[in-house]
Amino acid sequence: MRVLAIIPAYNEEECLVDTVEELLAARTGCDYLVVNDGSSDGTERICREHGYNHVTHPVNLGLTAGFQTGVRYALAHGYDGVIQFDADGQHRPENIRPMVDAMERTGADIVIGSRFLDAGKDVSARMIGSRLITALIRLTCGQTVKDPTSGMRLYNRAMMEQFARRFDFGPEPDSVAYLMRHGARVTEIQAGMRERQAGESYLNLSRSIAYMARVCTSILFVQWFR
């Protein structure tokens, strides 16, 4: 498979160099594209100075638009799959090759890098939300996804085409649930992850709760009308 790692980046000047250089050093066999989503810091300058393969949105459009830009680039350049790879250093490049191998071996449409195949979830508001999303996916799709909020997901070309043509389709658990309900085959592999390496996460406690509520509402109600 020819795989493109899509690295959405919004104000990630503190993390971006380490993330890209670690990805390159790992020799995963996949290419990469940094999608600078209208950053107001030095993200664009860093991409230019280091010669990173990148595209830039003139304004901040959000994760969904950033991912879609990467998917459309991948389709235009003949890639067979894309993997979402965070710019903040949480995702480990050594997990990419096992995910690609799993897709080729099983024929899955989506491979999720899961933190919880071999490890339990701690007791926190975020993990309670994750358990709830797992339960709702099982209820609506009849399948179990142990780490539905993992952002490290590999999609094959059929899934890429779905993301490229739908304006309301983000790389989120409710979209994965929708695809599963319409026949997408999903598998998970164990994938260790780190905490954000620098900068500040958008998801504080209140936003995390709002995010979980939105995703759960979408899985239970909204996605049925898509």
C-alpha positions as CSV (number, residue, x, y, z in Angstrom):
1,M,0.0,0.0,0.0
2,R,1.0,3.6,-0.7
3,V,0.1,5.4,2.5
4,L,0.1,9.1,3.3
5,A,0.3,10.4,6.9
6,I,-1.8,13.5,7.2
7,I,-0.5,15.8,9.9
8,P,-3.1,18.5,10.7
9,A,-1.3,21.4,12.4
10,Y,-2.8,24.5,14.0
11,N,-0.3,26.6,16.0
12,E,2.1,23.6,16.5
13,E,5.4,25.4,16.2
14,E,6.6,23.9,19.5
15,C,6.0,20.3,18.4
16,L,6.1,20.1,14.6
17,V,9.8,19.7,14.0
18,D,10.1,16.9,16.5
19,T,7.0,15.2,15.1
20,V,8.0,15.3,11.5
21,E,11.7,14.4,12.1
22,E,10.7,11.4,14.3
23,L,8.4,10.3,11.5
24,L,11.1,10.5,8.9
25,A,13.7,8.8,11.1
26,A,11.3,5.9,11.7
27,R,11.4,4.9,8.0
28,T,7.8,3.8,8.0
29,G,7.6,3.6,4.3
30,C,4.8,6.1,4.1
31,D,4.9,9.7,2.9
32,Y,3.5,12.7,4.8
33,L,1.7,15.9,4.3
34,V,1.5,18.7,6.9
35,V,-1.8,20.6,6.6
36,N,-1.2,24.0,8.2
37,D,-4.7,25.0,9.2
38,G,-4.4,28.8,9.2
39,S,-1.9,28.9,12.0
40,S,-1.1,32.3,13.6
41,D,2.3,31.2,15.0
42,G,5.4,30.1,13.2
43,T,4.0,26.8,11.8
44,E,4.1,28.0,8.2
45,R,7.7,29.4,8.6
46,I,8.9,26.1,10.0
47,C,7.4,24.2,7.1
48,R,9.2,26.4,4.6
49,E,12.5,26.5,6.4
50,H,12.7,22.7,6.8
51,G,11.3,22.0,3.3
52,Y,8.4,20.0,4.7
53,N,5.7,18.8,2.3
54,H,2.8,20.9,3.3
55,V,-0.3,22.8,2.2
56,T,-1.7,25.8,4.0
57,H,-5.2,27.1,4.6
58,P,-5.4,30.9,4.6
59,V,-7.7,30.8,7.7
60,N,-8.3,28.2,10.4
61,L,-11.0,25.8,9.2
62,G,-10.9,23.1,11.8
63,L,-9.8,19.5,12.0
64,T,-12.5,18.2,9.6
65,A,-11.4,20.5,6.8
66,G,-7.8,19.9,7.5
67,F,-8.2,16.2,7.3
68,Q,-10.3,16.5,4.1
69,T,-7.6,18.6,2.5
70,G,-5.1,15.8,3.2
71,V,-7.5,13.1,1.9
72,R,-8.2,15.0,-1.3
73,Y,-4.4,15.4,-1.8
74,A,-3.9,11.7,-1.2
75,L,-6.6,10.8,-3.8
76,A,-5.2,13.1,-6.3
77,H,-1.7,11.6,-5.9
78,G,-2.8,8.0,-6.1
79,Y,-2.4,6.9,-2.5
80,D,-4.1,3.7,-1.3
81,G,-4.6,4.8,2.3
82,V,-4.2,7.7,4.7
83,I,-3.4,7.7,8.4
84,Q,-4.3,10.5,10.7
85,F,-1.1,11.5,12.6
86,D,-1.2,14.2,15.3
87,A,1.3,17.1,15.1
88,D,1.6,17.3,18.9
89,G,3.8,14.3,19.4
90,Q,1.2,12.0,20.9
91,H,1.2,9.4,18.1
92,R,4.2,7.1,17.7
93,P,5.5,6.4,14.2
94,E,6.5,2.9,15.1
95,N,2.8,2.0,15.2
96,I,2.2,2.9,11.5
97,R,3.7,-0.2,9.9
98,P,1.8,-2.6,12.1
99,M,-1.4,-0.8,11.3
100,V,-0.7,-1.0,7.5
101,D,0.2,-4.7,7.9
102,A,-3.1,-5.3,9.8
103,M,-5.1,-3.6,7.0
104,E,-3.3,-5.7,4.3
105,R,-3.7,-8.9,6.3
106,T,-7.3,-8.6,7.3
107,G,-8.8,-6.5,4.5
108,A,-10.1,-4.0,7.0
109,D,-11.4,-0.6,5.8
110,I,-10.3,1.1,9.0
111,V,-7.5,0.2,11.4
112,I,-7.5,2.0,14.8
113,G,-4.4,2.4,16.9
114,S,-5.9,1.4,20.3
115,R,-4.5,2.3,23.7
116,F,-6.8,-0.2,25.4
117,L,-6.5,-3.7,23.7
118,D,-3.9,-4.8,26.3
119,A,-4.5,-2.1,29.0
120,G,-7.5,-1.0,31.0
121,K,-9.0,2.5,31.0
122,D,-8.3,4.7,34.1
123,V,-11.1,6.3,36.1
124,S,-11.5,9.9,34.7
125,A,-14.2,11.9,33.0
126,R,-12.6,11.4,29.6
127,M,-12.4,7.6,30.0
128,I,-16.0,7.4,31.3
129,G,-17.0,9.2,28.1
130,S,-14.9,6.7,26.0
131,R,-16.7,3.8,27.7
132,L,-20.0,5.4,26.9
133,I,-19.1,5.9,23.2
134,T,-17.9,2.2,23.1
135,A,-21.3,1.1,24.5
136,L,-23.2,3.3,22.0
137,I,-21.3,1.9,19.0
138,R,-21.9,-1.6,20.2
139,L,-25.6,-0.7,20.6
140,T,-26.0,0.9,17.2
141,C,-23.5,-1.1,15.1
142,G,-23.3,-4.5,16.9
143,Q,-19.5,-4.2,17.1
144,T,-17.0,-3.3,19.9
145,V,-14.4,-0.6,19.4
146,K,-12.3,-0.4,22.6
147,D,-10.7,2.9,21.8
148,P,-13.2,4.9,19.8
149,T,-11.6,8.3,20.6
150,S,-8.2,7.3,19.4
151,G,-7.1,9.8,16.7
152,M,-4.7,7.4,15.1
153,R,-6.7,5.8,12.4
154,L,-5.8,4.3,9.0
155,Y,-8.4,4.5,6.2
156,N,-8.3,2.7,2.9
157,R,-9.2,4.3,-0.4
158,A,-12.9,3.5,-0.2
159,M,-13.1,5.3,3.1
160,M,-11.0,8.2,1.7
161,E,-13.6,8.7,-1.0
162,Q,-16.3,9.0,1.7
163,F,-14.4,11.7,3.6
164,A,-13.4,13.6,0.5
165,R,-16.9,14.2,-0.8
166,R,-18.9,14.8,2.4
167,F,-18.7,18.2,4.0
168,D,-20.2,16.9,7.3
169,F,-17.8,14.0,7.7
170,G,-14.9,14.5,10.2
171,P,-12.4,12.0,11.5
172,E,-14.4,11.4,14.6
173,P,-16.0,8.4,16.4
174,D,-19.5,9.2,15.1
175,S,-18.2,9.1,11.5
176,V,-16.5,5.7,12.2
177,A,-19.8,4.4,13.6
178,Y,-21.7,5.6,10.6
179,L,-19.2,3.9,8.2
180,M,-19.5,0.7,10.3
181,R,-23.3,0.7,10.1
182,H,-22.9,0.9,6.3
183,G,-20.6,-2.1,6.1
184,A,-17.1,-0.8,6.9
185,R,-14.8,-3.4,8.4
186,V,-12.9,-2.1,11.4
187,T,-10.0,-3.6,13.4
188,E,-7.8,-2.4,16.2
189,I,-4.2,-3.0,17.1
190,Q,-2.4,-2.1,20.3
191,A,-0.7,1.3,20.0
192,G,1.1,3.1,22.8
193,M,0.7,6.8,22.8
194,R,2.2,9.8,24.7
195,E,0.9,12.9,26.3
196,R,1.1,16.1,24.2
197,Q,4.8,17.0,24.0
198,A,4.4,20.8,24.0
199,G,1.8,23.5,23.6
200,E,-1.7,23.4,25.0
201,S,-4.6,21.0,24.1
202,Y,-7.8,22.5,22.8
203,L,-9.7,19.9,24.9
204,N,-9.9,21.2,28.5
205,L,-12.4,19.6,30.9
206,S,-15.4,21.6,29.8
207,R,-14.6,21.1,26.1
208,S,-14.0,17.4,26.6
209,I,-17.4,17.0,28.2
210,A,-19.0,19.0,25.4
211,Y,-17.2,16.8,22.8
212,M,-18.3,13.6,24.4
213,A,-21.9,14.8,24.6
214,R,-21.9,15.8,20.9
215,V,-20.4,12.5,19.7
216,C,-22.9,10.5,21.8
217,T,-25.8,12.5,20.5
218,S,-24.6,12.1,16.9
219,I,-24.2,8.3,17.3
220,L,-27.6,7.9,18.9
221,F,-29.6,10.3,16.8
222,V,-28.0,12.5,14.2
223,Q,-26.2,9.9,12.1
224,W,-29.4,8.1,11.3
225,F,-30.5,11.1,9.2
226,R,-27.2,11.4,7.3
